[in-house]
Amino acid sequence: MPGVERADDLLKRTPLEPEHRELGAKLGAFAGWLMPIEYAGTLSEHRAVRERVGIFDLMHLGKITMEGPAALQVIQRSVTNDVAKVEVGEAQYNMVLNERGGIVDDILVYRLGEDRYFVVPNAANTEKVHAILLEEAGGVRVDVVLYPDWCFVAVQGPMSREVVGTLFPAATDLAYMQCTEVEFGGERLVLSRSGYTGEVGFELFPPEDVVHELWDELNEAGEPFQMEPCGLAARDTLRLEMGYPLHGQDISEERTPLEAAASWAVSFDKGDFRGRDALVKQKEEGIPARLWGLRVRDRLIPRPHYPVLAEGERVGETTSGTFSPTLRSGIALGYLSPRDRFAAGDEVEVEVRGKRGTAVVTKPPFVDRNPK
């Protein structure tokens, strides 16, 4: 209609949109961005990553640098894990909390230099995380910079080392959760041995000036390995098979890391950080629920917000759910309460559109994969 702006005109755009359209991608809205959802199909792309290699455009995720003598001090106060243990050239999983202990976001923190860190938040939470880092940096010597024009390309799968190593020989020497800086097209970019698929993989953060050339050369390097472009739908099924949480579904500001089975990412003995007091209080008073994996035995496919029952009583609901291409069955994540009632191997029921199916309480991952 004249004078009415189309919904996707309000979305942020990836610089690689022309390449995606040429490849026949189905584009859709995600966290305020117009992003590739799938190309050849989610099942095909999922299998490509599990069996060979796939390439993703993840431009929508945030990119923030922190540099200065007080950078460690600021990041320590902002996140749950102990960043002091991270050596130069390493990365660490972390969470940013509110004062109630709720999860504002889960992020990766990369240490690029003695006093230089790189933070990657989720797309919908980039501004929140940036604001928290700026607030914690007030009055101390550290520069916190958001880079909206940096891009993010991930190459994931058993053959990803061969693909990325063709362009960047340094990639072959990186261990899991290690990072370095490399040159491409006269620009510096961050290269990390990390990902959210459960497979061996690499994540690259190039400036926009060189991302088209990088995308083309990576795809050329992937041709001998039948590398496929992959969309966010396959990324979701891949991460769910590993039990990796998605912010806004499995974790949120209404849930704490202790409820989300992520206490391993919380260092209580490192000193004060946002939300610490609330977590200590919750530990003392009792943690009300726990995030579990659920593997459905019946031929039902769970989705988010489906009821979970035990002995006819509602004990929780699913937060994510899908058909697992690897297991050929339904899987889900969900919070069950009370926390101490359930253990791995217990059976519950998931109600899927009025039908109930048996599900086994599971400690993820659902599949036998190791990104290391």
C-alpha positions as CSV (number, residue, x, y, z in Angstrom):
1,M,0.0,0.0,0.0
2,P,1.3,3.5,-0.8
3,G,2.6,5.3,2.2
4,V,2.8,2.1,4.3
5,E,6.3,0.9,5.1
6,R,6.8,-2.9,4.6
7,A,7.7,-4.7,7.8
8,D,11.1,-5.9,6.5
9,D,12.0,-2.3,5.6
10,L,12.2,-1.6,9.4
11,L,14.8,-4.4,9.9
12,K,18.5,-4.1,9.9
13,R,20.2,-5.7,6.9
14,T,23.3,-7.9,6.6
15,P,25.8,-6.7,4.0
16,L,25.7,-10.2,2.6
17,E,22.0,-10.0,1.7
18,P,22.7,-9.9,-2.1
19,E,24.8,-13.1,-1.8
20,H,22.0,-14.8,0.2
21,R,19.4,-13.9,-2.3
22,E,21.5,-15.2,-5.2
23,L,21.8,-18.5,-3.3
24,G,18.0,-18.7,-3.0
25,A,17.9,-18.1,0.8
26,K,14.6,-17.6,2.5
27,L,15.0,-14.4,4.5
28,G,13.0,-13.7,7.6
29,A,12.9,-11.4,10.6
30,F,15.1,-12.4,13.6
31,A,15.9,-10.1,16.6
32,G,15.4,-7.0,14.5
33,W,17.3,-8.2,11.5
34,L,16.5,-9.6,8.1
35,M,18.5,-12.8,8.1
36,P,18.8,-16.1,6.1
37,I,16.4,-18.7,7.7
38,E,17.2,-21.5,5.3
39,Y,18.6,-22.2,1.8
40,A,18.2,-25.8,0.5
41,G,16.3,-26.7,3.6
42,T,16.9,-27.1,7.4
43,L,17.4,-30.8,7.3
44,S,20.0,-30.7,4.5
45,E,21.8,-27.8,6.2
46,H,21.8,-29.5,9.6
47,R,23.2,-32.7,8.1
48,A,25.9,-30.7,6.2
49,V,27.2,-29.3,9.5
50,R,27.0,-32.7,11.3
51,E,28.6,-34.6,8.5
52,R,30.8,-32.2,6.5
53,V,30.8,-28.4,6.9
54,G,28.4,-25.4,6.7
55,I,28.8,-21.7,6.6
56,F,26.6,-19.1,8.4
57,D,26.2,-15.4,8.3
58,L,25.7,-14.3,11.9
59,M,25.9,-10.5,11.3
60,H,23.1,-9.9,13.8
61,L,25.2,-10.7,16.8
62,G,26.9,-7.8,18.6
63,K,30.6,-6.9,18.6
64,I,32.1,-4.8,21.4
65,T,35.7,-4.2,22.3
66,M,37.1,-3.1,25.7
67,E,40.6,-1.8,26.0
68,G,42.6,-0.1,28.7
69,P,44.3,-0.7,32.1
70,A,40.9,-1.2,33.8
71,A,39.4,-3.5,31.2
72,L,39.7,-6.6,33.3
73,Q,38.3,-4.8,36.4
74,V,35.2,-3.7,34.4
75,I,34.5,-7.0,32.7
76,Q,34.9,-8.9,36.0
77,R,32.2,-6.7,37.6
78,S,29.9,-7.2,34.6
79,V,29.9,-11.0,34.1
80,T,29.6,-14.2,36.2
81,N,32.7,-16.1,35.3
82,D,36.2,-15.4,36.3
83,V,37.8,-13.6,33.4
84,A,41.1,-13.3,35.3
85,K,41.7,-17.0,34.4
86,V,41.5,-16.2,30.6
87,E,44.9,-16.0,29.0
88,V,45.6,-13.9,25.9
89,G,44.3,-15.8,22.9
90,E,41.5,-17.6,24.8
91,A,37.8,-17.2,25.0
92,Q,35.3,-17.9,27.8
93,Y,31.5,-18.4,28.1
94,N,29.9,-15.9,30.4
95,M,26.6,-14.4,31.5
96,V,25.5,-10.8,32.3
97,L,23.0,-10.5,35.1
98,N,20.6,-8.0,36.4
99,E,20.5,-7.2,40.1
100,R,17.9,-9.9,40.7
101,G,20.2,-12.5,39.3
102,G,18.3,-12.8,36.1
103,I,20.2,-13.5,32.9
104,V,20.4,-10.3,30.8
105,D,22.4,-12.2,28.2
106,D,24.9,-15.0,27.7
107,I,28.0,-13.9,25.9
108,L,31.5,-15.0,24.8
109,V,34.4,-12.9,26.1
110,Y,37.7,-13.1,24.0
111,R,41.0,-11.9,25.4
112,L,42.9,-10.4,22.4
113,G,45.6,-8.6,24.4
114,E,46.9,-7.9,27.8
115,D,44.3,-5.2,28.4
116,R,42.1,-5.8,25.4
117,Y,38.9,-7.9,25.3
118,F,36.2,-8.6,22.7
119,V,32.6,-9.3,23.7
120,V,29.9,-10.9,21.5
121,P,26.4,-10.6,22.9
122,N,23.1,-11.8,21.3
123,A,21.5,-9.5,18.8
124,A,18.5,-8.5,20.8
125,N,20.6,-7.7,23.9
126,T,23.5,-5.9,22.3
127,E,22.4,-2.5,23.5
128,K,21.7,-3.7,27.0
129,V,25.1,-5.3,27.3
130,H,26.8,-2.3,25.9
131,A,25.0,0.0,28.3
132,I,26.0,-2.2,31.3
133,L,29.7,-2.3,30.2
134,L,29.6,1.5,29.8
135,E,28.1,1.9,33.2
136,E,30.7,-0.3,34.9
137,A,33.4,1.6,33.0
138,G,32.4,4.9,34.4
139,G,35.3,6.8,36.0
140,V,38.0,4.2,35.1
141,R,40.5,3.9,32.3
142,V,38.8,1.8,29.7
143,D,37.3,2.4,26.2
144,V,34.1,0.4,25.5
145,V,33.3,0.5,21.7
146,L,30.4,-1.0,19.9
147,Y,31.2,-1.9,16.2
148,P,27.9,-2.2,14.3
149,D,29.9,-2.5,11.0
150,W,31.9,-5.5,12.0
151,C,30.5,-8.7,10.5
152,F,30.4,-12.3,11.7
153,V,30.8,-15.4,9.6
154,A,30.9,-19.0,11.1
155,V,32.2,-22.1,9.5
156,Q,31.1,-25.2,11.3
157,G,31.5,-29.0,10.9
158,P,34.0,-31.8,10.9
159,M,35.8,-30.4,7.8
160,S,35.8,-26.8,9.0
161,R,39.5,-26.9,9.9
162,E,40.4,-27.7,6.3
163,V,38.2,-25.0,4.9
164,V,39.3,-22.2,7.2
165,G,42.9,-23.4,7.2
166,T,43.1,-22.8,3.4
167,L,42.8,-19.1,4.0
168,F,44.2,-18.8,7.5
169,P,47.0,-21.4,8.3
170,A,46.9,-20.2,11.9
171,A,43.4,-21.8,12.3
172,T,44.9,-25.3,12.2
173,D,46.8,-24.6,15.4
174,L,43.9,-23.2,17.4
175,A,42.4,-25.4,20.1
176,Y,38.8,-25.1,21.2
177,M,38.0,-21.7,22.7
178,Q,41.2,-20.1,21.5
179,C,41.3,-17.0,19.4
180,T,43.8,-14.9,17.4
181,E,43.9,-12.0,15.0
182,V,44.7,-12.5,11.3
183,E,44.9,-10.4,8.2
184,F,42.6,-10.5,5.2
185,G,42.4,-8.0,2.4
186,G,44.6,-5.6,4.3
187,E,42.3,-5.7,7.3
188,R,42.7,-7.3,10.8
189,L,40.0,-9.7,11.8
190,V,39.3,-11.9,14.9
191,L,39.4,-15.6,14.3
192,S,38.1,-17.9,17.0
193,R,37.9,-21.7,17.3
194,S,34.3,-21.6,18.7
195,G,30.7,-22.0,17.7
196,Y,27.2,-23.0,18.8
197,T,26.6,-26.2,16.9
198,G,28.5,-28.8,18.9
199,E,30.9,-29.4,16.0
200,V,34.5,-28.4,15.4
201,G,34.1,-24.9,14.0
202,F,35.5,-21.4,13.6
203,E,34.0,-17.9,13.9
204,L,35.4,-14.9,12.0
205,F,34.7,-11.2,12.7
206,P,35.8,-9.2,9.6
207,P,35.1,-5.5,8.9
208,E,32.4,-4.9,6.4
209,D,34.9,-3.7,3.8
210,V,36.2,-7.2,3.3
211,V,33.3,-9.5,4.2
212,H,32.1,-10.0,0.6
213,E,35.6,-11.2,-0.5
214,L,35.9,-13.3,2.6
215,W,32.5,-15.0,2.0
216,D,33.4,-15.8,-1.6
217,E,36.8,-17.2,-0.7
218,L,35.5,-19.3,2.1
219,N,32.8,-20.7,-0.2
220,E,35.4,-21.5,-2.8
221,A,37.6,-23.2,-0.2
222,G,34.6,-25.2,0.9
223,E,33.6,-26.6,-2.6
224,P,35.8,-29.7,-2.4
225,F,34.1,-30.6,0.9
226,Q,30.5,-29.9,-0.3
227,M,30.1,-27.0,2.1
228,E,26.6,-25.6,2.3
229,P,25.3,-22.2,3.3
230,C,23.2,-22.6,6.4
231,G,20.5,-20.5,7.9
232,L,19.3,-19.7,11.4
233,A,16.8,-22.6,11.4
234,A,19.6,-25.2,11.1
235,R,21.6,-23.3,13.7
236,D,18.6,-23.7,16.1
237,T,18.3,-27.5,15.6
238,L,22.0,-27.9,15.9
239,R,22.3,-26.0,19.1
240,L,19.2,-27.7,20.6
241,E,20.7,-31.1,19.9
242,M,23.6,-30.0,22.2
243,G,21.3,-28.5,24.8
244,Y,22.8,-25.0,24.3
245,P,20.3,-22.4,25.6
246,L,18.8,-19.6,23.5
247,H,18.3,-16.3,25.2
248,G,14.7,-15.2,25.1
249,Q,13.5,-18.8,25.2
250,D,15.6,-21.1,27.5
251,I,17.2,-18.3,29.5
252,S,15.9,-14.8,30.3
253,E,15.9,-12.0,32.9
254,E,13.3,-14.1,34.8
255,R,15.7,-17.0,35.3
256,T,19.0,-17.2,37.1
257,P,22.1,-19.3,36.0
258,L,21.4,-21.6,39.0
259,E,18.0,-22.4,37.6
260,A,19.4,-22.7,34.0
261,A,21.9,-25.4,35.0
262,A,24.7,-23.0,34.4
263,S,26.3,-22.7,37.8
264,W,29.5,-23.9,36.2
265,A,29.7,-20.4,34.6
266,V,29.4,-18.6,37.9
267,S,32.5,-17.8,40.0
268,F,31.4,-16.8,43.5
269,D,34.9,-16.5,44.8
270,K,36.2,-14.0,42.3
271,G,34.7,-11.0,44.0
272,D,31.6,-8.9,43.5
273,F,29.7,-8.8,40.2
274,R,26.2,-7.8,39.1
275,G,23.6,-10.1,40.5
276,R,25.9,-12.0,42.9
277,D,24.0,-11.1,46.1
278,A,20.8,-12.4,44.5
279,L,22.4,-15.7,43.5
280,V,23.8,-16.2,47.0
281,K,20.4,-15.5,48.5
282,Q,18.8,-18.0,46.0
283,K,21.3,-20.7,47.0
284,E,20.4,-20.1,50.7
285,E,16.7,-20.1,50.2
286,G,16.4,-22.8,47.6
287,I,16.5,-23.0,43.8
288,P,12.9,-23.4,42.6
289,A,13.5,-25.1,39.2
290,R,16.0,-26.6,36.9
291,L,16.4,-26.5,33.1
292,W,16.4,-30.1,31.8
293,G,16.6,-31.8,28.4
294,L,13.5,-33.9,27.4
295,R,13.7,-36.6,24.8
296,V,10.3,-37.6,23.6
297,R,9.7,-41.3,23.0
298,D,6.4,-40.9,21.2
299,R,6.0,-39.6,17.7
300,L,5.3,-36.0,18.9
301,I,7.3,-32.9,18.2
302,P,7.5,-30.5,21.1
303,R,7.6,-26.7,20.6
304,P,8.1,-23.9,23.2
305,H,5.5,-23.4,26.0
306,Y,4.1,-26.9,25.9
307,P,3.0,-28.3,29.4
308,V,5.2,-30.9,31.1
309,L,3.4,-33.2,33.5
310,A,4.4,-35.8,36.1
311,E,1.8,-38.2,37.6
312,G,-0.9,-36.0,36.1
313,E,0.4,-32.8,37.8
314,R,1.9,-29.9,35.7
315,V,5.5,-29.5,36.7
316,G,6.8,-27.2,34.1
317,E,6.8,-26.3,30.4
318,T,9.1,-26.6,27.4
319,T,11.2,-23.5,26.5
320,S,12.6,-24.9,23.2
321,G,11.5,-27.9,21.2
322,T,12.1,-29.4,17.7
323,F,12.5,-32.6,15.7
324,S,16.1,-33.8,16.0
325,P,17.4,-34.7,12.5
326,T,20.2,-36.8,14.1
327,L,18.0,-38.8,16.6
328,R,14.9,-38.8,14.4
329,S,12.7,-37.9,17.4
330,G,11.4,-34.9,19.3
331,I,13.6,-33.1,21.8
332,A,13.1,-30.1,24.1
333,L,14.5,-28.0,26.9
334,G,12.3,-27.1,29.8
335,Y,12.2,-26.0,33.4
336,L,10.9,-28.6,35.9
337,S,10.0,-27.9,39.5
338,P,10.6,-28.4,42.3
339,R,14.2,-28.6,41.4
340,D,15.1,-31.7,43.5
341,R,12.2,-33.8,42.3
342,F,13.7,-34.9,39.0
343,A,16.8,-36.7,37.9
344,A,18.2,-37.8,34.6
345,G,16.3,-40.9,33.4
346,D,13.0,-40.0,35.0
347,E,9.9,-40.1,32.8
348,V,7.5,-37.2,32.4
349,E,4.8,-36.4,29.8
350,V,4.8,-33.5,27.3
351,E,1.4,-32.3,26.1
352,V,1.6,-31.5,22.4
353,R,-1.6,-29.9,21.0
354,G,-3.8,-31.9,23.3
355,K,-1.9,-35.2,23.0
356,R,0.4,-36.5,25.7
357,G,3.7,-38.2,25.0
358,T,6.3,-39.8,27.2
359,A,9.6,-38.0,27.5
360,V,12.8,-38.9,29.3
361,V,14.5,-36.3,31.5
362,T,17.9,-35.9,30.0
363,K,21.1,-34.1,30.9
364,P,22.2,-32.6,27.5
365,P,23.8,-33.0,25.0
366,F,21.2,-35.2,23.3
367,V,23.8,-36.3,20.7
368,D,27.3,-37.7,20.9
369,R,29.2,-34.6,19.7
370,N,32.2,-32.7,21.0
371,P,33.3,-29.3,19.6
372,K,36.8,-29.8,21.0
